[in-house]
Amino acid sequence: MTHPHDHPAYRPELVTVLTHARLIDGDAMEHIYWRRNGGGLAPGLYVVSWPPGIPRRMFNEEARFVGPFATEQDAIEALAHAVARWMRQPPPSTQPPSHGAARARIARAGSLNGVWRDER
């Protein structure tokens, strides 16, 4: 069983909502979406982001939709801000606990496949 924080946060993206249940994602793929309250979104451009720890990127109640934006330029600027925030959040730890111990053993041994030497 995996821990929820073992999954990375997905990069925010720009989507086009077509109807109360359909949208086009940033890769031009059509998806069905749903909202917690059961209501649909107004057609238009939205920035979608997801919280860290979700196992799959889905357009559901875990997705956060911001929009619709009046112009494509407004949507692109909002996406740039969302991506900047996303890049500043610390990544969840995906390394097993023994990773640091393994690196220390390699450093003590002095080489990795005979090519690298830790001179610190």
N, C-alpha and C positions, 0 to 999 in steps of 0.2 A: 504494500500500500504506500502511495506517495503522499508526502506532506503538501498541503496547498501552496506553501511558499517555495516549493521546489520548482514551480513553473515560472517562467519569465513573464514580465508584463509585455503585452503585445504593443507594437508601435501604433500610435494614432494614425488614422487615415481619413481621407475625404471620400464621402459616399454621396450618391444621388438617390434620394428617396423618390420613388415613382408613384406608389399608391400607399394605402394604409397598411400594407403588408409586404411590399416588395421594394428592394433597393438594388442599386448597382454599386459594387465596391471599387476600390482603387485599382484593381486588376481587371476591370470591366466584366466581372462575373456577377450574375444576378443571384440574389439571395432572398429568402423569406426572412422577415424580422418580426419580432413581437416585443411588446412592452408589458411591464408589470401590471399596469392599470388596464390593459386590454385595448387601449385606444391607439390609433395610428398617428403618424406624424404628417404634417403638411408636406406636400411635395417640395423638393428643393435640395440644396447642398447642405450637408452636415459634416461636422468633424466628429468622428467616433473614437472613443478611447475605452480601454478596459482596465480594471484594477489588476494589480499584481496577484498572482496565485491562482488564476483561473486556468483549468487544464486545456481548454480549447477556445479559439477565437470564434465566437458566435455573436450574431446580432440579436441578442435577447435581452432579458431583464438585467443582465450584468453589464451590458454595453451602455456607455454614457453618450448620448447624442446631444450635440450643441449646434443650434441652428434653428430654422433655415437662415442662410445668409442672403442678403439683398443682392450681392454681386459675387461673381467668381473670385475677384480680387480679395474681397472681404473673407471669403472662405479659405483662400490660400494663406492669407496672413494669420488667420486663426489656427490653421493647421501648423504653420511654422512655430507659433507660440506653444501649441500642444506638444509638438515633437521636442522642442527645447526643454519643456518641463519633464517630459518622458526621459530624455537623455540625462537629466540631472538626478533622477532618483537612483538610489543605490540598487544594483542588481541583487536579486536574491542569491543566496549561497547555493551554488550548484555543484560544488566540489565535495566529494566525500570527506568526512573528518580526517581520514588518514592522508589526504593529499599533502598537507604541510609536512607530515612526518616523512613521506616518501621523498619530497624535495630535499629535506634535511639529510636524508641518507645519501642521496645523489651528491649533494654538496660535500659531505664528508668523504665520499669515495673519490671526489675530485674530477669526475668526468661523466659524460653522458655519451655512450657509444664511442668513447675515445676521442671526441671532438671538442667538447666543452669543458672548461675548467673554471671553477669558481675561485677567484683570487681574493675574495673579500675577507 
